[in-house]
């Protein structure tokens, strides 16, 4: 590998910085100009560690806490038999603020319920697999322990 030297490296950095200004520099430039022209498109920073964040569900907690108390895996696997439904629509005389996602349309609420259901089923399947693996391990270790204690 050849060395470019300090001059060449500085030139490359300067050229890259000149062609792609930093986001904060673009924001400062945008804030300084009081013209009616729109600011250049600046991508917003990511506010979460992962962009693909799943909703927190009961099955997720049951799977995680199942490592401390394995019967939680059985309860988590039973979620596969349940039917997840959106909460019922409130009556007109009840408070509208108590409604589940009142600012969403029915189609949007159904899409959210379907997404939550997919995540719930995924974690419930993991609980089912975990309890099956635990049962298989117990079924394999118990006869070995009995044979070892008889000698």
N, C-alpha and C positions, 0 to 999 in steps of 0.2 A: 504494500500500500504506500503510495507516495504522499508526502506531506505538501499541502498547499501553501503553508506558511501563514503568518499572521495577517499579511496584507490581503491575500486572496480570500481568506476566511472572512475577514471583516467586510470585504466587498460583496461576498455572497450574502451575508446576513443583511447588509444594508440594502441590497437589491430586493431581497425577499420582503424586508420590512416596508420598503417603499411601495412594492406592488400589492401587498396585503396588509393594510393598516390594522392595528390591534383593535379589538372590539371597544375598549374603553376610549381609545383615541377617536374612534368613529362616533361614539356617544357624546364625547366632549365637543367635537366639531358640530354635531347635530344640535346640541344644546346652545352653543354659542351663536349659531346663525338664527336670527330672528326673522327669517324670510318665510314666506308661505309655501316654499317648496317642501315636499315631503322628504323626510330623512331617508338615507339609504337603508336598505333592508339589513338589519342587524339581527342575527339569530339570538334568541333568548337563551340564557344559561339553563342548564338542567338543574332542577331543584330536588331531584331524588337521585339516589345512587344507581338505580336501574330504571330504565324507561318503561319496562314491561312489568309493572307491579300488579300483583294479583290482589283481589279483595280478601280481607281477613275473614275466614269462615270458621264455624264451629268444628268442622271436620279437620281443619288444619291444626287447631289447638288440641283436639283429641289425639291426633297422630303424634304430635310432638310430646305431649304429656304421657302418652302410652309407654314411652321408654322408662318412665318412672313408675307407672301403674298400668300394667298391660291390659286390664279390663277396659281401659279407655279405648283400646283398639277395637274391641268388640262393639262398643257403643258407636264408634266412628264407622265401622263397617255396616251397622244397621241403618246409617243414613242413606245407603244405597236403596233401601226399601221405601224411604219416605218420598213424598212429593213436595218439592219446593214450589210455593205459590207466592205471588205478590200479595201484600196486605190488601184487604178489601177496600173499596172506594168509600170515603166518608160520606155520610148523608149530608144533604144540603144545609140542614140546620145545625150540624156540628161544626166545630172550628176547622177552618181550612188549613191552618198551620199544622194540625195534627196528621194531615195526610202524608202518605209515603211518597216522596219526590213530587210535590205538587206542581213544580215548574216544568215537569216533563210530560210529554204526550204519552198516550197509552202504548204506542209502538216503541217509544224509547224505554219506557218502564219494562215492557216485555223483553226487550233486548238486554237490559241490565239483569233481569231475573235469569235469562238464559245463560249469560256470562257467569253469574254467581253460581248457577247450578252446575256448569261445566267444571268450575274450580272445586266446588263441593264434592262432586263425584270423583274427581281426580284424587283428592285427599282421602276420601272414603275408600277408594280402591287401594291406596297405599296402606291404610289401616288394615284392610282385609288381607293383603299380602303379608304384612308384618305379623298378624296373629297366626296366619298359616305357617309362616317360617318358624315362629316360636313353638307351635304345636309339633312341627316336624322335628325340631331340635330336641324337645322334651321326649318325643317318642323314640328318638335315637339314643339319647343319653341315659334314659331310665333303664333299659335292658343292660346297657354296658355297666352302669353302676351296680345293678343287682348281680351281674356276673362277677364283677370285681370284688364285691363284698363276700361272695360265696367261697372264694379261694382263700 
